Amino acid sequence: MKQYNRVLVAFDGSELSVKALDEAIKMAEENPDLHLDIVTALNPTAQISSAVIYASVLNELRKDAVVMLNEVSEEVSKRIPDHNTKTMVLEGNLGEEIVNYAEENQCDLIVMGSRGLSGIKEIFLGSVSHNVLQRASCPVLVIK
């Protein structure tokens, strides 16, 4: 199996993103030099007419995402102490942000669940995983 240097894990707290993270941690346990980037992306889609309310909603979502990623980072540290792990909250179109982050940070693998928390369903894959599969220039491991 190919040894990857930098793996991006798309994490939203869903059951499948937890499985994706677990798979990436297993890879990191086998390769101590593997760098893990764990990201979550925010894209509040509600029709909010007030810029102040929108900013407030986005700020609350951002705070929750930071707390979630801090908890994930602590869990990773318990399983693989002193491992090189980075977390990041992205904002915008979920699929685009994940692909852009992977390219900008020279990730050589993206690991993600086949469906997340969005509630939008496609026939076989969630819309975000489908978007990432179509646009990513590196391999994508989709966990189901």
Secondary structure, DSSP 8 states (H G I E B T S, - for coil): ----SEEEEE--SSHHHHHHHHHHHHHHHH-TT-EEEEEEEE---S----HHHHHHHHHHHHHHHHHHHHHHHHHHHHHSTT--EEEEEEES-HHHHHHHHHHHTT-SEEEEESS-SS----SSS-HHHHHHHHH-SS-EEEE-
